[in-house]
Amino acid sequence: MNYTRNRVIRSSSAIKTWLPLSLVAGAITFLMISVLTSIPVERAMVGSALTAILVFSGALFRSFGKEKDRYDH
């Protein structure tokens, strides 16, 4: 039970940390796509949403990667 509680706390902390950063990445991507190219707004929104999802999932998986004790030699 303690292991499950730690996973829930860890996942909640990871989501609170990485969600704002992924939204910022999506906003930056949207601005760059809409300013630098002449792509329609709908496609720019889809591209920025996919970027935000990619950044969030990568960061979330990174948070649950190898444990710190595996890095100690």
PQR file with spaces between the fields and no chain letter, atoms N, CA, C, O and H, PARSE charges and radii, in Angstrom:
ATOM       1  N    MET     1       0.819   -1.184    0.000 -0.4000 1.5000
ATOM       2  CA   MET     1       0.000    0.000    0.000 -0.0000 2.0000
ATOM       3  C    MET     1       0.873    1.261    0.000  0.5500 1.7000
ATOM       4  O    MET     1       0.547    2.250   -0.657 -0.5500 1.4000
ATOM       5  N    ASN     2       1.978    1.214    0.740 -0.4000 1.5000
ATOM       6  CA   ASN     2       2.872    2.366    0.793 -0.0000 2.0000
ATOM       7  C    ASN     2       3.464    2.644   -0.581  0.5500 1.7000
ATOM       8  O    ASN     2       3.655    3.802   -0.953 -0.5500 1.4000
ATOM       9  H    ASN     2       2.242    0.410    1.273  0.4000 1.0000
ATOM      10  N    TYR     3       3.756    1.588   -1.338 -0.4000 1.5000
ATOM      11  CA   TYR     3       4.302    1.744   -2.682 -0.0000 2.0000
ATOM      12  C    TYR     3       3.289    2.445   -3.585  0.5500 1.7000
ATOM      13  O    TYR     3       3.654    3.328   -4.361 -0.5500 1.4000
ATOM      14  H    TYR     3       3.601    0.647   -1.036  0.4000 1.0000
ATOM      15  N    THR     4       2.024    2.055   -3.487 -0.4000 1.5000
ATOM      16  CA   THR     4       0.977    2.673   -4.292 -0.0000 2.0000
ATOM      17  C    THR     4       0.807    4.141   -3.922  0.5500 1.7000
ATOM      18  O    THR     4       0.642    4.989   -4.800 -0.5500 1.4000
ATOM      19  H    THR     4       1.727    1.337   -2.857  0.4000 1.0000
ATOM      20  N    ARG     5       0.845    4.442   -2.644 -0.4000 1.5000
ATOM      21  CA   ARG     5       0.712    5.827   -2.197 -0.0000 2.0000
ATOM      22  C    ARG     5       1.870    6.671   -2.722  0.5500 1.7000
ATOM      23  O    ARG     5       1.658    7.804   -3.154 -0.5500 1.4000
ATOM      24  H    ARG     5       0.978    3.754   -1.931  0.4000 1.0000
ATOM      25  N    ASN     6       3.079    6.140   -2.691 -0.4000 1.5000
ATOM      26  CA   ASN     6       4.229    6.875   -3.206 -0.0000 2.0000
ATOM      27  C    ASN     6       4.115    7.106   -4.705  0.5500 1.7000
ATOM      28  O    ASN     6       4.503    8.165   -5.196 -0.5500 1.4000
ATOM      29  H    ASN     6       3.251    5.219   -2.340  0.4000 1.0000
ATOM      30  N    ARG     7       3.587    6.129   -5.441 -0.4000 1.5000
ATOM      31  CA   ARG     7       3.397    6.297   -6.886 -0.0000 2.0000
ATOM      32  C    ARG     7       2.378    7.387   -7.195  0.5500 1.7000
ATOM      33  O    ARG     7       2.563    8.168   -8.128 -0.5500 1.4000
ATOM      34  H    ARG     7       3.271    5.268   -5.042  0.4000 1.0000
ATOM      35  N    VAL     8       1.304    7.440   -6.410 -0.4000 1.5000
ATOM      36  CA   VAL     8       0.272    8.456   -6.622 -0.0000 2.0000
ATOM      37  C    VAL     8       0.837    9.835   -6.328  0.5500 1.7000
ATOM      38  O    VAL     8       0.602   10.774   -7.089 -0.5500 1.4000
ATOM      39  H    VAL     8       1.154    6.806   -5.651  0.4000 1.0000
ATOM      40  N    ILE     9       1.579    9.972   -5.235 -0.4000 1.5000
ATOM      41  CA   ILE     9       2.181   11.255   -4.888 -0.0000 2.0000
ATOM      42  C    ILE     9       3.198   11.649   -5.950  0.5500 1.7000
ATOM      43  O    ILE     9       3.268   12.811   -6.350 -0.5500 1.4000
ATOM      44  H    ILE     9       1.770    9.210   -4.617  0.4000 1.0000
ATOM      45  N    ARG    10       3.975   10.695   -6.397 -0.4000 1.5000
ATOM      46  CA   ARG    10       4.993   10.972   -7.409 -0.0000 2.0000
ATOM      47  C    ARG    10       4.355   11.380   -8.737  0.5500 1.7000
ATOM      48  O    ARG    10       4.814   12.320   -9.385 -0.5500 1.4000
ATOM      49  H    ARG    10       3.918    9.751   -6.071  0.4000 1.0000
ATOM      50  N    SER    11       3.304   10.678   -9.140 -0.4000 1.5000
ATOM      51  CA   SER    11       2.647   11.027  -10.401 -0.0000 2.0000
ATOM      52  C    SER    11       1.963   12.384  -10.311  0.5500 1.7000
ATOM      53  O    SER    11       1.991   13.153  -11.273 -0.5500 1.4000
ATOM      54  H    SER    11       2.930    9.914   -8.613  0.4000 1.0000
ATOM      55  N    SER    12       1.357   12.686   -9.187 -0.4000 1.5000
ATOM      56  CA   SER    12       0.722   13.995   -9.010 -0.0000 2.0000
ATOM      57  C    SER    12       1.758   15.108   -9.074  0.5500 1.7000
ATOM      58  O    SER    12       1.521   16.147   -9.689 -0.5500 1.4000
ATOM      59  H    SER    12       1.334   12.062   -8.406  0.4000 1.0000
ATOM      60  N    SER    13       2.889   14.894   -8.449 -0.4000 1.5000
ATOM      61  CA   SER    13       3.964   15.890   -8.482 -0.0000 2.0000
ATOM      62  C    SER    13       4.508   16.061   -9.894  0.5500 1.7000
ATOM      63  O    SER    13       4.785   17.181  -10.325 -0.5500 1.4000
ATOM      64  H    SER    13       3.081   14.050   -7.950  0.4000 1.0000
ATOM      65  N    ALA    14       4.661   14.963  -10.610 -0.4000 1.5000
ATOM      66  CA   ALA    14       5.171   15.031  -11.981 -0.0000 2.0000
ATOM      67  C    ALA    14       4.191   15.760  -12.894  0.5500 1.7000
ATOM      68  O    ALA    14       4.600   16.552  -13.742 -0.5500 1.4000
ATOM      69  H    ALA    14       4.437   14.053  -10.260  0.4000 1.0000
ATOM      70  N    ILE    15       2.916   15.498  -12.723 -0.4000 1.5000
ATOM      71  CA   ILE    15       1.908   16.168  -13.560 -0.0000 2.0000
ATOM      72  C    ILE    15       1.884   17.663  -13.261  0.5500 1.7000
ATOM      73  O    ILE    15       1.813   18.476  -14.182 -0.5500 1.4000
ATOM      74  H    ILE    15       2.584   14.854  -12.033  0.4000 1.0000
ATOM      75  N    LYS    16       1.943   18.033  -11.987 -0.4000 1.5000
ATOM      76  CA   LYS    16       1.945   19.450  -11.624 -0.0000 2.0000
ATOM      77  C    LYS    16       3.195   20.152  -12.142  0.5500 1.7000
ATOM      78  O    LYS    16       3.148   21.345  -12.439 -0.5500 1.4000
ATOM      79  H    LYS    16       2.000   17.372  -11.238  0.4000 1.0000
ATOM      80  N    THR    17       4.295   19.443  -12.254 -0.4000 1.5000
ATOM      81  CA   THR    17       5.534   20.049  -12.733 -0.0000 2.0000
ATOM      82  C    THR    17       5.554   20.159  -14.244  0.5500 1.7000
ATOM      83  O    THR    17       5.908   21.209  -14.779 -0.5500 1.4000
ATOM      84  H    THR    17       4.332   18.473  -12.013  0.4000 1.0000
ATOM      85  N    TRP    18       5.180   19.094  -14.944 -0.4000 1.5000
ATOM      86  CA   TRP    18       5.384   19.030  -16.393 -0.0000 2.0000
ATOM      87  C    TRP    18       4.239   19.580  -17.215  0.5500 1.7000
ATOM      88  O    TRP    18       4.451   19.959  -18.367 -0.5500 1.4000
ATOM      89  H    TRP    18       4.892   18.241  -14.509  0.4000 1.0000
ATOM      90  N    LEU    19       3.042   19.641  -16.675 -0.4000 1.5000
ATOM      91  CA   LEU    19       1.908   20.140  -17.449 -0.0000 2.0000
ATOM      92  C    LEU    19       2.065   21.617  -17.845  0.5500 1.7000
ATOM      93  O    LEU    19       1.837   21.948  -19.008 -0.5500 1.4000
ATOM      94  H    LEU    19       2.870   19.333  -15.739  0.4000 1.0000
ATOM      95  N    PRO    20       2.441   22.507  -16.932 -0.5600 1.5000
ATOM      96  CA   PRO    20       2.632   23.897  -17.366  0.2800 2.0000
ATOM      97  C    PRO    20       3.756   24.049  -18.391  0.5500 1.7000
ATOM      98  O    PRO    20       3.653   24.859  -19.312 -0.5500 1.4000
ATOM      99  N    LEU    21       4.815   23.281  -18.235 -0.4000 1.5000
ATOM     100  CA   LEU    21       5.916   23.376  -19.189 -0.0000 2.0000
ATOM     101  C    LEU    21       5.504   22.883  -20.573  0.5500 1.7000
ATOM     102  O    LEU    21       5.924   23.447  -21.584 -0.5500 1.4000
ATOM     103  H    LEU    21       4.899   22.622  -17.487  0.4000 1.0000
ATOM     104  N    SER    22       4.694   21.846  -20.623 -0.4000 1.5000
ATOM     105  CA   SER    22       4.242   21.357  -21.924 -0.0000 2.0000
ATOM     106  C    SER    22       3.269   22.333  -22.571  0.5500 1.7000
ATOM     107  O    SER    22       3.251   22.464  -23.795 -0.5500 1.4000
ATOM     108  H    SER    22       4.353   21.388  -19.802  0.4000 1.0000
ATOM     109  N    LEU    23       2.464   23.017  -21.771 -0.4000 1.5000
ATOM     110  CA   LEU    23       1.567   24.027  -22.321 -0.0000 2.0000
ATOM     111  C    LEU    23       2.349   25.215  -22.877  0.5500 1.7000
ATOM     112  O    LEU    23       1.971   25.789  -23.898 -0.5500 1.4000
ATOM     113  H    LEU    23       2.479   22.910  -20.776  0.4000 1.0000
ATOM     114  N    VAL    24       3.430   25.578  -22.209 -0.4000 1.5000
ATOM     115  CA   VAL    24       4.285   26.647  -22.720 -0.0000 2.0000
ATOM     116  C    VAL    24       4.921   26.223  -24.042  0.5500 1.7000
ATOM     117  O    VAL    24       5.004   27.018  -24.978 -0.5500 1.4000
ATOM     118  H    VAL    24       3.737   25.111  -21.380  0.4000 1.0000
ATOM     119  N    ALA    25       5.368   24.977  -24.115 -0.4000 1.5000
ATOM     120  CA   ALA    25       5.947   24.481  -25.372 -0.0000 2.0000
ATOM     121  C    ALA    25       4.916   24.509  -26.493  0.5500 1.7000
ATOM     122  O    ALA    25       5.248   24.859  -27.626 -0.5500 1.4000
ATOM     123  H    ALA    25       5.301   24.331  -23.354  0.4000 1.0000
ATOM     124  N    GLY    26       3.686   24.152  -26.198 -0.4000 1.5000
ATOM     125  CA   GLY    26       2.626   24.213  -27.200 -0.0000 2.0000
ATOM     126  C    GLY    26       2.330   25.636  -27.642  0.5500 1.7000
ATOM     127  O    GLY    26       2.096   25.886  -28.824 -0.5500 1.4000
ATOM     128  H    GLY    26       3.416   23.868  -25.278  0.4000 1.0000
ATOM     129  N    ALA    27       2.339   26.571  -26.698 -0.4000 1.5000
ATOM     130  CA   ALA    27       2.084   27.975  -27.041 -0.0000 2.0000
ATOM     131  C    ALA    27       3.212   28.546  -27.897  0.5500 1.7000
ATOM     132  O    ALA    27       2.961   29.273  -28.858 -0.5500 1.4000
ATOM     133  H    ALA    27       2.530   26.369  -25.737  0.4000 1.0000
ATOM     134  N    ILE    28       4.448   28.217  -27.545 -0.4000 1.5000
ATOM     135  CA   ILE    28       5.583   28.686  -28.341 -0.0000 2.0000
ATOM     136  C    ILE    28       5.514   28.111  -29.747  0.5500 1.7000
ATOM     137  O    ILE    28       5.761   28.818  -30.724 -0.5500 1.4000
ATOM     138  H    ILE    28       4.651   27.627  -26.764  0.4000 1.0000
ATOM     139  N    THR    29       5.181   26.838  -29.850 -0.4000 1.5000
ATOM     140  CA   THR    29       5.056   26.210  -31.158 -0.0000 2.0000
ATOM     141  C    THR    29       3.950   26.869  -31.974  0.5500 1.7000
ATOM     142  O    THR    29       4.120   27.116  -33.168 -0.5500 1.4000
ATOM     143  H    THR    29       4.981   26.264  -29.056  0.4000 1.0000
ATOM     144  N    PHE    30       2.823   27.152  -31.336 -0.4000 1.5000
ATOM     145  CA   PHE    30       1.719   27.798  -32.046 -0.0000 2.0000
ATOM     146  C    PHE    30       2.137   29.163  -32.568  0.5500 1.7000
ATOM     147  O    PHE    30       1.852   29.505  -33.715 -0.5500 1.4000
ATOM     148  H    PHE    30       2.685   26.951  -30.366  0.4000 1.0000
ATOM     149  N    LEU    31       2.806   29.940  -31.738 -0.4000 1.5000
ATOM     150  CA   LEU    31       3.246   31.266  -32.168 -0.0000 2.0000
ATOM     151  C    LEU    31       4.257   31.181  -33.310  0.5500 1.7000
ATOM     152  O    LEU    31       4.185   31.951  -34.268 -0.5500 1.4000
ATOM     153  H    LEU    31       3.038   29.662  -30.806  0.4000 1.0000
ATOM     154  N    MET    32       5.190   30.250  -33.206 -0.4000 1.5000
ATOM     155  CA   MET    32       6.196   30.115  -34.255 -0.0000 2.0000
ATOM     156  C    MET    32       5.566   29.651  -35.567  0.5500 1.7000
ATOM     157  O    MET    32       5.916   30.148  -36.637 -0.5500 1.4000
ATOM     158  H    MET    32       5.249   29.624  -32.428  0.4000 1.0000
ATOM     159  N    ILE    33       4.640   28.702  -35.482 -0.4000 1.5000
ATOM     160  CA   ILE    33       3.993   28.206  -36.702 -0.0000 2.0000
ATOM     161  C    ILE    33       3.150   29.300  -37.345  0.5500 1.7000
ATOM     162  O    ILE    33       3.202   29.496  -38.559 -0.5500 1.4000
ATOM     163  H    ILE    33       4.356   28.298  -34.612  0.4000 1.0000
ATOM     164  N    SER    34       2.381   30.007  -36.538 -0.4000 1.5000
ATOM     165  CA   SER    34       1.474   31.001  -37.114 -0.0000 2.0000
ATOM     166  C    SER    34       2.209   32.251  -37.593  0.5500 1.7000
ATOM     167  O    SER    34       1.745   32.904  -38.528 -0.5500 1.4000
ATOM     168  H    SER    34       2.339   29.848  -35.551  0.4000 1.0000
ATOM     169  N    VAL    35       3.329   32.600  -36.988 -0.4000 1.5000
ATOM     170  CA   VAL    35       4.062   33.794  -37.397 -0.0000 2.0000
ATOM     171  C    VAL    35       4.993   33.504  -38.566  0.5500 1.7000
ATOM     172  O    VAL    35       5.044   34.278  -39.522 -0.5500 1.4000
ATOM     173  H    VAL    35       3.706   32.070  -36.228  0.4000 1.0000
ATOM     174  N    LEU    36       5.719   32.413  -38.501 -0.4000 1.5000
ATOM     175  CA   LEU    36       6.749   32.135  -39.501 -0.0000 2.0000
ATOM     176  C    LEU    36       6.237   31.483  -40.781  0.5500 1.7000
ATOM     177  O    LEU    36       6.892   31.561  -41.821 -0.5500 1.4000
ATOM     178  H    LEU    36       5.677   31.785  -37.724  0.4000 1.0000
ATOM     179  N    THR    37       5.091   30.853  -40.715 -0.4000 1.5000
ATOM     180  CA   THR    37       4.560   30.177  -41.894 -0.0000 2.0000
ATOM     181  C    THR    37       3.150   30.677  -42.180  0.5500 1.7000
ATOM     182  O    THR    37       2.550   31.387  -41.372 -0.5500 1.4000
ATOM     183  H    THR    37       4.559   30.790  -39.870  0.4000 1.0000
ATOM     184  N    SER    38       2.652   30.308  -43.299 -0.4000 1.5000
ATOM     185  CA   SER    38       1.289   30.712  -43.645 -0.0000 2.0000
ATOM     186  C    SER    38       0.325   29.532  -43.538  0.5500 1.7000
ATOM     187  O    SER    38      -0.599   29.396  -44.340 -0.5500 1.4000
ATOM     188  H    SER    38       3.139   29.731  -43.955  0.4000 1.0000
ATOM     189  N    ILE    39       0.552   28.689  -42.544 -0.4000 1.5000
ATOM     190  CA   ILE    39      -0.318   27.532  -42.315 -0.0000 2.0000
ATOM     191  C    ILE    39      -1.620   28.022  -41.680  0.5500 1.7000
ATOM     192  O    ILE    39      -1.589   28.922  -40.841 -0.5500 1.4000
ATOM     193  H    ILE    39       1.302   28.800  -41.893  0.4000 1.0000
ATOM     194  N    PRO    40      -2.750   27.455  -42.058 -0.5600 1.5000
ATOM     195  CA   PRO    40      -4.031   27.849  -41.440  0.2800 2.0000
ATOM     196  C    PRO    40      -4.014   27.626  -39.921  0.5500 1.7000
ATOM     197  O    PRO    40      -3.281   26.787  -39.396 -0.5500 1.4000
ATOM     198  N    VAL    41      -4.843   28.405  -39.253 -0.4000 1.5000
ATOM     199  CA   VAL    41      -4.874   28.384  -37.793 -0.0000 2.0000
ATOM     200  C    VAL    41      -5.215   27.000  -37.249  0.5500 1.7000
ATOM     201  O    VAL    41      -4.664   26.582  -36.230 -0.5500 1.4000
ATOM     202  H    VAL    41      -5.438   29.087  -39.679  0.4000 1.0000
ATOM     203  N    GLU    42      -6.121   26.286  -37.921 -0.4000 1.5000
ATOM     204  CA   GLU    42      -6.526   24.964  -37.441 -0.0000 2.0000
ATOM     205  C    GLU    42      -5.336   24.005  -37.427  0.5500 1.7000
ATOM     206  O    GLU    42      -5.159   23.246  -36.473 -0.5500 1.4000
ATOM     207  H    GLU    42      -6.568   26.625  -38.748  0.4000 1.0000
ATOM     208  N    ARG    43      -4.535   24.038  -38.469 -0.4000 1.5000
ATOM     209  CA   ARG    43      -3.358   23.161  -38.532 -0.0000 2.0000
ATOM     210  C    ARG    43      -2.310   23.583  -37.520  0.5500 1.7000
ATOM     211  O    ARG    43      -1.623   22.733  -36.955 -0.5500 1.4000
ATOM     212  H    ARG    43      -4.679   24.654  -39.243  0.4000 1.0000
ATOM     213  N    ALA    44      -2.176   24.870  -37.283 -0.4000 1.5000
ATOM     214  CA   ALA    44      -1.234   25.354  -36.274 -0.0000 2.0000
ATOM     215  C    ALA    44      -1.668   24.897  -34.878  0.5500 1.7000
ATOM     216  O    ALA    44      -0.830   24.542  -34.049 -0.5500 1.4000
ATOM     217  H    ALA    44      -2.734   25.561  -37.743  0.4000 1.0000
ATOM     218  N    MET    45      -2.971   24.908  -34.626 -0.4000 1.5000
ATOM     219  CA   MET    45      -3.480   24.450  -33.334 -0.0000 2.0000
ATOM     220  C    MET    45      -3.226   22.968  -33.141  0.5500 1.7000
ATOM     221  O    MET    45      -2.832   22.538  -32.057 -0.5500 1.4000
ATOM     222  H    MET    45      -3.652   25.197  -35.300  0.4000 1.0000
ATOM     223  N    VAL    46      -3.447   22.184  -34.186 -0.4000 1.5000
ATOM     224  CA   VAL    46      -3.199   20.747  -34.100 -0.0000 2.0000
ATOM     225  C    VAL    46      -1.716   20.474  -33.878  0.5500 1.7000
ATOM     226  O    VAL    46      -1.351   19.629  -33.061 -0.5500 1.4000
ATOM     227  H    VAL    46      -3.767   22.533  -35.067  0.4000 1.0000
ATOM     228  N    GLY    47      -0.872   21.187  -34.600 -0.4000 1.5000
ATOM     229  CA   GLY    47       0.567   21.006  -34.430 -0.0000 2.0000
ATOM     230  C    GLY    47       1.039   21.375  -33.035  0.5500 1.7000
ATOM     231  O    GLY    47       1.874   20.676  -32.460 -0.5500 1.4000
ATOM     232  H    GLY    47      -1.169   21.873  -35.264  0.4000 1.0000
ATOM     233  N    SER    48       0.519   22.457  -32.488 -0.4000 1.5000
ATOM     234  CA   SER    48       0.924   22.857  -31.145 -0.0000 2.0000
ATOM     235  C    SER    48       0.384   21.899  -30.089  0.5500 1.7000
ATOM     236  O    SER    48       1.054   21.640  -29.089 -0.5500 1.4000
ATOM     237  H    SER    48      -0.159   23.024  -32.956  0.4000 1.0000
ATOM     238  N    ALA    49      -0.819   21.373  -30.300 -0.4000 1.5000
ATOM     239  CA   ALA    49      -1.364   20.390  -29.359 -0.0000 2.0000
ATOM     240  C    ALA    49      -0.546   19.105  -29.373  0.5500 1.7000
ATOM     241  O    ALA    49      -0.276   18.519  -28.325 -0.5500 1.4000
ATOM     242  H    ALA    49      -1.363   21.584  -31.112  0.4000 1.0000
ATOM     243  N    LEU    50      -0.158   18.677  -30.562 -0.4000 1.5000
ATOM     244  CA   LEU    50       0.680   17.478  -30.642 -0.0000 2.0000
ATOM     245  C    LEU    50       2.046   17.704  -30.006  0.5500 1.7000
ATOM     246  O    LEU    50       2.598   16.797  -29.383 -0.5500 1.4000
ATOM     247  H    LEU    50      -0.378   19.154  -31.413  0.4000 1.0000
ATOM     248  N    THR    51       2.585   18.891  -30.156 -0.4000 1.5000
ATOM     249  CA   THR    51       3.858   19.214  -29.511 -0.0000 2.0000
ATOM     250  C    THR    51       3.717   19.195  -28.001  0.5500 1.7000
ATOM     251  O    THR    51       4.581   18.659  -27.307 -0.5500 1.4000
ATOM     252  H    THR    51       2.136   19.627  -30.662  0.4000 1.0000
ATOM     253  N    ALA    52       2.652   19.765  -27.487 -0.4000 1.5000
ATOM     254  CA   ALA    52       2.430   19.773  -26.039 -0.0000 2.0000
ATOM     255  C    ALA    52       2.275   18.355  -25.504  0.5500 1.7000
ATOM     256  O    ALA    52       2.804   18.035  -24.439 -0.5500 1.4000
ATOM     257  H    ALA    52       1.950   20.200  -28.051  0.4000 1.0000
ATOM     258  N    ILE    53       1.558   17.503  -26.229 -0.4000 1.5000
ATOM     259  CA   ILE    53       1.389   16.113  -25.808 -0.0000 2.0000
ATOM     260  C    ILE    53       2.718   15.382  -25.832  0.5500 1.7000
ATOM     261  O    ILE    53       3.016   14.610  -24.921 -0.5500 1.4000
ATOM     262  H    ILE    53       1.128   17.763  -27.094  0.4000 1.0000
ATOM     263  N    LEU    54       3.511   15.613  -26.848 -0.4000 1.5000
ATOM     264  CA   LEU    54       4.812   14.961  -26.961 -0.0000 2.0000
ATOM     265  C    LEU    54       5.750   15.382  -25.835  0.5500 1.7000
ATOM     266  O    LEU    54       6.426   14.541  -25.241 -0.5500 1.4000
ATOM     267  H    LEU    54       3.269   16.240  -27.588  0.4000 1.0000
ATOM     268  N    VAL    55       5.793   16.664  -25.544 -0.4000 1.5000
ATOM     269  CA   VAL    55       6.655   17.155  -24.466 -0.0000 2.0000
ATOM     270  C    VAL    55       6.181   16.618  -23.123  0.5500 1.7000
ATOM     271  O    VAL    55       6.995   16.181  -22.309 -0.5500 1.4000
ATOM     272  H    VAL    55       5.244   17.346  -26.026  0.4000 1.0000
ATOM     273  N    PHE    56       4.875   16.646  -22.882 -0.4000 1.5000
ATOM     274  CA   PHE    56       4.351   16.155  -21.603 -0.0000 2.0000
ATOM     275  C    PHE    56       4.611   14.673  -21.422  0.5500 1.7000
ATOM     276  O    PHE    56       5.054   14.253  -20.354 -0.5500 1.4000
ATOM     277  H    PHE    56       4.214   17.001  -23.543  0.4000 1.0000
ATOM     278  N    SER    57       4.344   13.872  -22.445 -0.4000 1.5000
ATOM     279  CA   SER    57       4.544   12.427  -22.285 -0.0000 2.0000
ATOM     280  C    SER    57       6.021   12.092  -22.116  0.5500 1.7000
ATOM     281  O    SER    57       6.366   11.211  -21.329 -0.5500 1.4000
ATOM     282  H    SER    57       3.983   14.213  -23.313  0.4000 1.0000
ATOM     283  N    GLY    58       6.898   12.780  -22.842 -0.4000 1.5000
ATOM     284  CA   GLY    58       8.326   12.531  -22.676 -0.0000 2.0000
ATOM     285  C    GLY    58       8.807   12.894  -21.287  0.5500 1.7000
ATOM     286  O    GLY    58       9.572   12.145  -20.679 -0.5500 1.4000
ATOM     287  H    GLY    58       6.618   13.496  -23.482  0.4000 1.0000
ATOM     288  N    ALA    59       8.369   14.028  -20.779 -0.4000 1.5000
ATOM     289  CA   ALA    59       8.772   14.447  -19.438 -0.0000 2.0000
ATOM     290  C    ALA    59       8.169   13.542  -18.372  0.5500 1.7000
ATOM     291  O    ALA    59       8.830   13.235  -17.379 -0.5500 1.4000
ATOM     292  H    ALA    59       7.747   14.636  -21.272  0.4000 1.0000
ATOM     293  N    LEU    60       6.938   13.114  -18.559 -0.4000 1.5000
ATOM     294  CA   LEU    60       6.307   12.233  -17.586 -0.0000 2.0000
ATOM     295  C    LEU    60       6.997   10.875  -17.557  0.5500 1.7000
ATOM     296  O    LEU    60       7.239   10.325  -16.482 -0.5500 1.4000
ATOM     297  H    LEU    60       6.401   13.363  -19.365  0.4000 1.0000
ATOM     298  N    PHE    61       7.314   10.332  -18.724 -0.4000 1.5000
ATOM     299  CA   PHE    61       8.030    9.059  -18.753 -0.0000 2.0000
ATOM     300  C    PHE    61       9.424    9.210  -18.170  0.5500 1.7000
ATOM     301  O    PHE    61       9.944    8.279  -17.556 -0.5500 1.4000
ATOM     302  H    PHE    61       7.118   10.779  -19.597  0.4000 1.0000
ATOM     303  N    ARG    62      10.026   10.357  -18.352 -0.4000 1.5000
ATOM     304  CA   ARG    62      11.339   10.607  -17.773 -0.0000 2.0000
ATOM     305  C    ARG    62      11.256   10.624  -16.257  0.5500 1.7000
ATOM     306  O    ARG    62      12.181   10.175  -15.580 -0.5500 1.4000
ATOM     307  H    ARG    62       9.604   11.114  -18.851  0.4000 1.0000
ATOM     308  N    SER    63      10.156   11.139  -15.716 -0.4000 1.5000
ATOM     309  CA   SER    63       9.981   11.186  -14.264 -0.0000 2.0000
ATOM     310  C    SER    63       9.858    9.796  -13.669  0.5500 1.7000
ATOM     311  O    SER    63      10.187    9.593  -12.500 -0.5500 1.4000
ATOM     312  H    SER    63       9.405   11.504  -16.266  0.4000 1.0000
ATOM     313  N    PHE    64       9.393    8.842  -14.451 -0.4000 1.5000
ATOM     314  CA   PHE    64       9.235    7.482  -13.953 -0.0000 2.0000
ATOM     315  C    PHE    64      10.287    6.554  -14.540  0.5500 1.7000
ATOM     316  O    PHE    64      10.079    5.343  -14.619 -0.5500 1.4000
ATOM     317  H    PHE    64       9.126    9.007  -15.400  0.4000 1.0000
ATOM     318  N    GLY    65      11.407    7.115  -14.948 -0.4000 1.5000
ATOM     319  CA   GLY    65      12.501    6.329  -15.512 -0.0000 2.0000
ATOM     320  C    GLY    65      13.247    5.587  -14.425  0.5500 1.7000
ATOM     321  O    GLY    65      12.664    5.150  -13.433 -0.5500 1.4000
ATOM     322  H    GLY    65      11.576    8.099  -14.884  0.4000 1.0000
ATOM     323  N    LYS    66      14.521    5.455  -14.625 -0.4000 1.5000
ATOM     324  CA   LYS    66      15.344    4.744  -13.651 -0.0000 2.0000
ATOM     325  C    LYS    66      15.300    5.445  -12.302  0.5500 1.7000
ATOM     326  O    LYS    66      15.247    6.671  -12.207 -0.5500 1.4000
ATOM     327  H    LYS    66      14.995    5.810  -15.431  0.4000 1.0000
ATOM     328  N    GLU    67      15.325    4.633  -11.284 -0.4000 1.5000
ATOM     329  CA   GLU    67      15.315    5.170   -9.928 -0.0000 2.0000
ATOM     330  C    GLU    67      16.680    5.747   -9.589  0.5500 1.7000
ATOM     331  O    GLU    67      17.683    5.388  -10.206 -0.5500 1.4000
ATOM     332  H    GLU    67      15.368    3.637  -11.362  0.4000 1.0000
ATOM     333  N    LYS    68      16.718    6.639   -8.611 -0.4000 1.5000
ATOM     334  CA   LYS    68      17.971    7.280   -8.233 -0.0000 2.0000
ATOM     335  C    LYS    68      18.996    6.278   -7.712  0.5500 1.7000
ATOM     336  O    LYS    68      20.197    6.465   -7.906 -0.5500 1.4000
ATOM     337  H    LYS    68      15.903    6.931   -8.110  0.4000 1.0000
ATOM     338  N    ASP    69      18.534    5.222   -7.055 -0.4000 1.5000
ATOM     339  CA   ASP    69      19.489    4.267   -6.494 -0.0000 2.0000
ATOM     340  C    ASP    69      20.204    3.472   -7.590  0.5500 1.7000
ATOM     341  O    ASP    69      21.256    2.888   -7.327 -0.5500 1.4000
ATOM     342  H    ASP    69      17.558    5.070   -6.897  0.4000 1.0000
ATOM     343  N    ARG    70      19.673    3.434   -8.785 -0.4000 1.5000
ATOM     344  CA   ARG    70      20.354    2.756   -9.898 -0.0000 2.0000
ATOM     345  C    ARG    70      21.504    3.574  -10.430  0.5500 1.7000
ATOM     346  O    ARG    70      22.417    3.027  -11.048 -0.5500 1.4000
ATOM     347  H    ARG    70      18.818    3.908   -8.999  0.4000 1.0000
ATOM     348  N    TYR    71      21.482    4.876  -10.203 -0.4000 1.5000
ATOM     349  CA   TYR    71      22.562    5.734  -10.685 -0.0000 2.0000
ATOM     350  C    TYR    71      23.767    5.715   -9.747  0.5500 1.7000
ATOM     351  O    TYR    71      24.886    6.016  -10.161 -0.5500 1.4000
ATOM     352  H    TYR    71      20.740    5.321   -9.700  0.4000 1.0000
ATOM     353  N    ASP    72      23.539    5.367   -8.505 -0.4000 1.5000
ATOM     354  CA   ASP    72      24.649    5.333   -7.548 -0.0000 2.0000
ATOM     355  C    ASP    72      25.529    4.129   -7.805  0.5500 1.7000
ATOM     356  O    ASP    72      25.045    3.010   -7.971 -0.5500 1.4000
ATOM     357  H    ASP    72      22.630    5.123   -8.168  0.4000 1.0000
ATOM     358  N    HIS    73      26.827    4.373   -7.837 -0.4000 1.5000
ATOM     359  CA   HIS    73      27.762    3.269   -8.069 -0.0000 2.0000
ATOM     360  C    HIS    73      28.498    2.920   -6.820  0.5500 1.7000
ATOM     361  O    HIS    73      29.329    2.011   -6.828 -0.5500 1.4000
ATOM     362  H    HIS    73      27.221    5.282   -7.703  0.4000 1.0000
